[in-house]
C-alpha cells in the first residue's frame, strides 16, 4: 500500500468549500460542547 495519489484521484477541494465545511464543523462542536455543559450543569445542580 503506497501513499502515492491514484491517477483518477479527485481534484483538491477549493478553499471556499473547505472553509464552509470547517465553519460547519466548528459550529457542530460548539453546539455539542454547549449541550454537554448544560447537561452537566443540570446534573450538578440536581445532584
MOGIWO-V576153 format. One record per run of one state. SS is the DSSP state (~ for helix, > for strand, _ for the rest). FROM is the first residue (numbers start at 1). LEN is the number of residues. If there is no record, write none. Layout:
# MOGIWO-V576153
{{SS	FROM	LEN} {SS	FROM	LEN}}
This chain:
# MOGIWO-V576153
{{_	1	14} {~	15	32} {_	47	1}}
